[in-house]
Amino acid sequence: MKSIIQFNISKGDKYYIAEGVGIPVVTQAKTLDELAFNIQEAVTLALDGEDLMSWDIAPEHSVLVNFELPKVYA
């Protein structure tokens, strides 16, 4: 059972985009602070009323985000 819900974050032209790993949740925002809030809200809405056991998610879970940095040329 997963106790961590993962999100990958990338930067588009105007927005940061968060895509859930193993959970069908995608959200976006102009700032990383807004995105963090949107992720929490989206996860809450997606899991509200759902049977967490069927999603293989622990009742007390946390969220981990991975941020993709642009390529750096040295």
Secondary structure, DSSP 4 states (H G I P E B T S, - for coil): -EEEEEEEEEE-SS-EEEEEESS--EEEESSHHHHHHHHHHHHHHHHTT--GGGGTEEEEEEEEEEEPPPP---
